[in-house]
């Protein structure tokens, strides 16, 4: 595993979490 790959995955997860948090209502 390379750091670039790990960073890419972490950024992708953060983006998904942000999208979920921005959903209206719950």
BELVEN-V181179 format. One record per residue. RES is the residue in one small letter. SS is DSSP state (hx for helix, st for strand, lp for the rest). Layout:
BEGIN
res: {RES & RES}
ss: {SS & SS}
END
This chain:
BEGIN
res: {x & x & x & x & x & x & x & x & x & x & x & x & x & x & x & x & x & x & x & x & x & x & x & x & x & x}
ss: {lp & lp & hx & hx & hx & hx & hx & hx & hx & hx & hx & hx & hx & hx & hx & hx & hx & hx & hx & hx & hx & lp & lp & lp & lp & lp}
END
